[in-house]
Amino acid sequence: MSQSGIEAAELSPGNHNDCTYFKLLHDKIKSQYIQYIVADKGYDSDDIRKCIQDFGQMPVIPYKKNRKKQKEIDKSRYKTRNIIERMFGKIKEYRRIATRYDKLDINFFSFIAIAFIVQIIC
């Protein structure tokens, strides 16, 4: 997500690790002005960090505890992830989104868009 809105979204099966879809999702980003990619520890891998840096962006991803080399991250930038987490928590209150009744991705994304609009207006 950037100042102009959601840059890219991808649905993945519930039994797959999200980080396996990172490259596909990152390739969909069209804005040249995104400087930082903020993600949780699930995206902590050397390949993902290299992918982000190859595009001239800075990864803001905390390191897992089992990493041998741990570096400091920009904690003030990482705190901005909380905004996104709260917004998704609010839209998951809609039963249709939480249980994923829709079979087609386009229908599911459409209802997510409606839920975001309702959250912004109300």
N, C-alpha and C positions, 0 to 999 in steps of 0.2 A: 504494500500500500504506500502511496506517495501523497504529496499535497494535492495532486490532481485526482486522486481516488485509487481504486484497486487497479493495479497494473496487469495482473495475470492471476488466473485461478485454474486449478486442475483437480479433478476428482480422482481419488485413488481407492482401490479396494480396501476394506477394513482390515484384511489380513496381510497387507503389504506394508513395509516400512516406508514412511513418507520421504525419507532422504533419497530413496531410489528414484523418485520423481523430480528431484530438485533441478537437474539439468534441463529437463523438458519444460519445467515451469520458468526457470531463469531465462531460457531462450525466447520466451514469449514477451519479455519485458522490452518495450520499444523506446521508452524515455531515456535519453542520454544524460539527464540531469540527476539521476539517482546515484548518490554517493555512497550510501551505506545499505547493507543488507543485514537486517536484524532477524535472528532466529534463535530457537531454543537449543538445548544440548543435543537433541535428537539429530541435528544437522552438523554436529561436530565431526568432520572428517577432513583429511588433508586434500582429498579430491574436490570437495565442495569449496573449501577455502581457496584453492588454486583457481577454480572456475570463476569465483567472484573477483579475485585479484586480476585475472586475465582480462576482465572487462573494465578494469580501472576503478573498481569499487572496493570498499573496505568492509570486511566481514565483522559483524558485531555478534559473535556467537560464543557463549561461555564454553570453556573446555570441560570435558568429562573428568571426573575424579581419577580415572585410571590412566590418564595421559601422563607420559613421562616428562614432557616439556609443556609446562603451562605458562601462558603469558597473560598479562593483564588485558582486560577489555574495557571499553569506554562504558562504565556503569550508568552514566547519565543517559546515554543513547539507548542502552539496553532497556531502561525503564520505560521507554516509549512503547515497547512491545505490549505493555500492560493495557494500553488503550485498545489495541486490536483484540486482545484476549477478552476484555470486558464486553466489547461489542458482539463478539461471537457468542459469549455466554448469554447475552440478552436475546439474540435471535434463536438460540437453541431452546428457548422457552416455548417456542412454537412447536407443537407436537409433530406437525408435518415435516419439519426440518430435522428434529431430533431423531425421528424414527425412519426418515427417508422413505416415504410412501411412493414417491414418483419413480417410475421405472426409467424414464428418459432423463439424461443429464440436463438437457435444455429446460425441461419443466422444473427440475430441482433448482437450477441456477435462477430461473425466473422467479420462483417463490422466494429465494434468498434475496433477490433484488427488491422484491416487494417488502420483505421484512426489514431490510435496511432503510427503505424509504419511510416505513411506518415509524421506525425508531428515531429517524431524523426529525420527522414532523411532530411526533407526539412527545 
